[in-house]
Amino acid sequence: MASELKHSQVIALPNHPSLHAHEYRQVVIGLQGQTEFELSGRGSLVGPGQGCLVSESELHAFSGVGQNEILVINLPESVLHGELSMKDKVERLFARDAYFQLDSQAQTLVKALTSEMIANPHDVMLGRACADTLLCVMERHFREQIAPRRHGHRLNMDIIDLYIRQHISRKISVAQLAGSVFLAESQFHQLFKSQVGVTPHQYVLKKRFELAQELLSTSELNLAQISDSCGFASQSGFTSAFTRAFGVSPSRFRQQH
């Protein structure tokens, strides 16, 4: 994303799509606004406190959405050479899902460290120290989240609901939801069904319908706009799904409410 490779940098992405790959790993953390990434065919919006892990030689697309700012940590082999402890941490970090959501404590740390980096953009040692600190915290935090709980693991539905709200206009995969709470997809699916009583797909669809009902009742958006806002592939698909779910068409529902 920059001609001169730095260990860490705070940048804004252009609003036009770009596509490339590089021979080193990269950690991206959203700071302000939103950016859009597509890794191995999986797209996701990355907002503040969210991020993604880009593997070496992985072709990925990216673009900014309006005003945006991200923290990029570049991890070429030369940076990790001779640092077995850090190399092990990076290996464990990249063994998880590509998309992730940081908790409030980690987000506070990101803000504090990036503020120092922005205030001292030419201090290479500071940038390296801040990036290393974040990598260590992320790897430890994710490891603790994934570790089995003696008394069972309960999903934090507040984090999951926040992720759904932030991405509801787009396709949301089970892998992305699992990444928001630092779990493997198979483990997440099983826990979700056991705790919530429905599959993740059914739950996301329920949230889309709830938003559609709210927009039909309180907004002047047309059906095409509501369909798009709620993440349906087409207006006709939205109308069919809504009618099956509620026994009335979106237009009739709007008239009744």
C-alpha positions as CSV (number, residue, x, y, z in Angstrom):
1,M,0.0,0.0,0.0
2,A,3.1,2.2,0.1
3,S,6.2,2.4,-2.1
4,E,8.5,2.4,1.0
5,L,7.9,-0.5,3.3
6,K,7.6,0.5,7.0
7,H,7.1,-1.8,9.9
8,S,3.9,0.1,10.9
9,Q,2.1,3.1,9.5
10,V,-1.2,4.9,9.7
11,I,-2.7,5.5,6.3
12,A,-6.0,6.3,4.5
13,L,-7.1,4.1,1.6
14,P,-8.3,5.6,-1.7
15,N,-12.0,5.2,-2.5
16,H,-11.3,3.3,-5.7
17,P,-10.6,-0.5,-5.6
18,S,-7.1,-1.8,-5.7
19,L,-5.8,-5.3,-6.0
20,H,-2.4,-6.7,-5.2
21,A,-0.3,-9.2,-3.2
22,H,3.0,-9.0,-1.3
23,E,5.6,-11.4,-0.1
24,Y,5.0,-10.6,3.6
25,R,2.2,-10.8,6.2
26,Q,0.3,-7.8,7.1
27,V,-2.1,-6.9,10.0
28,V,-4.7,-4.2,9.3
29,I,-6.7,-2.5,12.1
30,G,-9.5,0.0,11.4
31,L,-9.1,3.3,13.1
32,Q,-11.7,5.7,11.6
33,G,-14.4,5.3,9.0
34,Q,-14.6,2.1,7.0
35,T,-12.5,0.2,4.5
36,E,-13.5,-2.8,2.4
37,F,-11.3,-5.8,2.0
38,E,-11.6,-9.1,0.1
39,L,-9.3,-11.9,1.1
40,S,-9.5,-15.2,-0.7
41,G,-12.9,-14.4,-2.1
42,R,-14.3,-13.3,1.3
43,G,-15.2,-9.6,1.5
44,S,-15.9,-7.6,4.7
45,L,-16.1,-4.0,5.8
46,V,-13.5,-3.1,8.4
47,G,-14.4,-0.4,10.8
48,P,-12.8,1.0,14.0
49,G,-11.7,-1.9,16.3
50,Q,-12.0,-4.4,13.5
51,G,-9.3,-5.8,11.3
52,C,-7.9,-8.5,9.0
53,L,-4.9,-10.6,8.6
54,V,-3.3,-10.7,5.1
55,S,-1.1,-13.7,4.5
56,E,2.0,-13.6,2.4
57,S,1.4,-13.8,-1.4
58,E,-2.3,-13.6,-0.8
59,L,-4.1,-11.7,-3.6
60,H,-6.4,-9.2,-1.9
61,A,-8.6,-6.3,-2.9
62,F,-9.1,-3.2,-0.8
63,S,-10.7,0.3,-1.0
64,G,-11.7,3.1,1.4
65,V,-15.3,4.0,2.0
66,G,-15.3,7.8,2.3
67,Q,-12.9,9.2,4.9
68,N,-11.0,6.4,6.6
69,E,-7.9,5.6,8.5
70,I,-6.2,2.3,9.2
71,L,-3.2,1.0,11.0
72,V,-1.0,-1.3,8.9
73,I,1.6,-3.6,10.5
74,N,4.0,-5.1,7.9
75,L,5.7,-8.4,8.8
76,P,8.4,-9.3,6.4
77,E,10.7,-12.2,7.3
78,S,13.6,-9.8,7.8
79,V,11.7,-8.2,10.7
80,L,11.1,-11.5,12.4
81,H,14.5,-13.0,11.7
82,G,16.2,-14.1,14.9
83,E,13.2,-13.3,17.0
84,L,11.8,-16.8,17.6
85,S,9.3,-15.7,20.3
86,M,7.8,-13.0,18.1
87,K,7.8,-15.3,15.1
88,D,5.9,-17.9,17.1
89,K,3.3,-15.3,18.2
90,V,2.8,-14.3,14.6
91,E,2.4,-17.9,13.5
92,R,-0.3,-18.4,16.1
93,L,-2.0,-15.2,15.3
94,F,-2.2,-16.0,11.6
95,A,-3.6,-19.5,12.3
96,R,-7.0,-17.9,13.2
97,D,-9.7,-16.5,11.0
98,A,-8.6,-13.6,8.7
99,Y,-11.2,-11.1,10.1
100,F,-11.4,-10.1,13.7
101,Q,-13.0,-7.8,16.2
102,L,-11.0,-6.2,19.1
103,D,-12.6,-5.8,22.5
104,S,-12.9,-2.4,24.1
105,Q,-9.7,-2.8,26.1
106,A,-7.6,-3.6,23.0
107,Q,-9.2,-0.8,21.1
108,T,-8.2,1.7,23.8
109,L,-4.6,0.4,23.5
110,V,-4.7,0.8,19.7
111,K,-5.9,4.4,20.0
112,A,-3.1,5.2,22.6
113,L,-0.3,3.7,20.6
114,T,-1.4,5.0,17.2
115,S,-1.6,8.5,18.7
116,E,2.0,8.2,19.6
117,M,2.9,7.0,16.2
118,I,1.0,9.8,14.4
119,A,2.7,12.4,16.7
120,N,6.1,11.0,15.9
121,P,5.9,9.7,12.3
122,H,9.7,9.5,11.8
123,D,10.5,7.6,15.0
124,V,11.2,4.2,13.5
125,M,12.0,2.6,16.9
126,L,8.7,3.9,18.4
127,G,6.7,2.6,15.5
128,R,8.4,-0.8,15.8
129,A,7.8,-0.9,19.6
130,C,4.1,0.0,19.3
131,A,3.5,-2.6,16.6
132,D,5.2,-5.3,18.6
133,T,3.2,-4.4,21.6
134,L,-0.1,-4.7,19.7
135,L,1.0,-8.0,18.1
136,C,1.8,-9.5,21.5
137,V,-1.5,-8.3,23.0
138,M,-3.6,-9.5,20.1
139,E,-1.9,-13.0,20.0
140,R,-2.4,-13.5,23.8
141,H,-6.0,-12.2,23.7
142,F,-7.0,-14.4,20.8
143,R,-5.4,-17.4,22.4
144,E,-7.3,-16.8,25.7
145,Q,-10.5,-16.4,23.8
146,I,-10.0,-19.7,21.9
147,A,-8.8,-21.7,24.9
148,P,-11.5,-24.1,26.2
149,R,-13.4,-22.9,29.2
150,R,-13.7,-25.2,32.2
151,H,-17.2,-24.1,32.9
152,G,-18.3,-23.8,29.2
153,H,-18.1,-21.0,26.7
154,R,-20.9,-18.5,26.2
155,L,-20.9,-16.3,23.2
156,N,-20.9,-12.5,23.7
157,M,-24.1,-11.7,21.8
158,D,-23.5,-7.9,22.2
159,I,-20.3,-8.2,20.0
160,I,-22.1,-10.4,17.5
161,D,-25.1,-8.1,17.3
162,L,-22.7,-5.1,16.8
163,Y,-20.9,-6.8,14.0
164,I,-24.2,-7.7,12.3
165,R,-25.5,-4.1,12.6
166,Q,-22.2,-2.7,11.1
167,H,-22.3,-5.1,8.2
168,I,-26.0,-5.8,7.7
169,S,-26.1,-4.2,4.2
170,R,-23.5,-6.8,3.0
171,K,-23.3,-10.5,2.9
172,I,-22.3,-11.9,6.3
173,S,-20.6,-15.3,6.5
174,V,-20.5,-17.6,9.5
175,A,-16.7,-17.3,9.4
176,Q,-16.9,-13.6,9.8
177,L,-19.2,-13.9,12.8
178,A,-16.9,-16.5,14.3
179,G,-14.0,-14.1,13.8
180,S,-15.8,-11.3,15.6
181,V,-15.6,-13.4,18.8
182,F,-12.3,-15.1,18.1
183,L,-13.5,-18.6,17.5
184,A,-13.0,-21.2,14.8
185,E,-16.0,-21.5,12.4
186,S,-17.0,-25.0,13.4
187,Q,-16.8,-24.3,17.1
188,F,-18.7,-21.1,16.7
189,H,-21.6,-22.7,14.7
190,Q,-22.0,-25.4,17.4
191,L,-22.0,-22.9,20.3
192,F,-24.3,-20.5,18.5
193,K,-26.9,-23.1,17.8
194,S,-26.8,-24.4,21.3
195,Q,-27.0,-21.0,23.0
196,V,-29.4,-19.1,20.6
197,G,-31.5,-22.0,19.4
198,V,-31.2,-21.1,15.7
199,T,-28.3,-21.2,13.2
200,P,-26.2,-18.1,12.6
201,H,-27.7,-17.8,9.1
202,Q,-31.2,-17.8,10.5
203,Y,-30.3,-15.3,13.2
204,V,-28.8,-12.9,10.6
205,L,-31.9,-13.2,8.5
206,K,-34.0,-12.4,11.5
207,K,-32.0,-9.2,12.1
208,R,-32.4,-8.3,8.4
209,F,-36.2,-8.7,8.7
210,E,-36.2,-6.6,11.9
211,L,-34.4,-3.8,10.2
212,A,-36.7,-4.1,7.2
213,Q,-39.8,-3.8,9.4
214,E,-38.4,-0.8,11.1
215,L,-37.6,1.0,7.8
216,L,-41.0,0.1,6.3
217,S,-42.7,1.5,9.4
218,T,-40.6,4.7,10.0
219,S,-38.8,5.7,6.8
220,E,-39.8,6.9,3.4
221,L,-37.2,4.7,1.6
222,N,-38.6,2.8,-1.4
223,L,-38.5,-1.0,-1.5
224,A,-35.3,-1.2,-3.5
225,Q,-33.5,1.1,-1.0
226,I,-34.8,-1.0,1.9
227,S,-33.8,-4.2,0.3
228,D,-30.3,-2.8,-0.3
229,S,-30.0,-1.4,3.2
230,C,-30.9,-4.8,4.7
231,G,-28.5,-6.8,2.6
232,F,-30.8,-8.6,0.3
233,A,-29.5,-9.5,-3.1
234,S,-32.4,-8.0,-5.0
235,Q,-35.8,-6.3,-4.4
236,S,-37.7,-9.4,-5.7
237,G,-35.7,-11.7,-3.4
238,F,-36.5,-9.4,-0.5
239,T,-40.2,-9.3,-1.3
240,S,-40.4,-13.1,-1.7
241,A,-38.5,-13.7,1.6
242,F,-40.5,-11.1,3.5
243,T,-43.8,-12.4,2.3
244,R,-42.9,-16.0,3.2
245,A,-41.8,-14.9,6.7
246,F,-44.8,-12.7,7.6
247,G,-47.6,-13.7,5.3
248,V,-47.9,-10.2,3.8
249,S,-45.8,-8.3,1.2
250,P,-43.5,-5.4,2.3
251,S,-45.9,-3.0,0.6
252,R,-48.9,-4.4,2.5
253,F,-46.9,-4.3,5.7
254,R,-46.1,-0.7,5.2
255,Q,-49.8,0.1,4.6
256,Q,-50.8,-1.6,7.8
257,H,-48.2,0.2,9.9
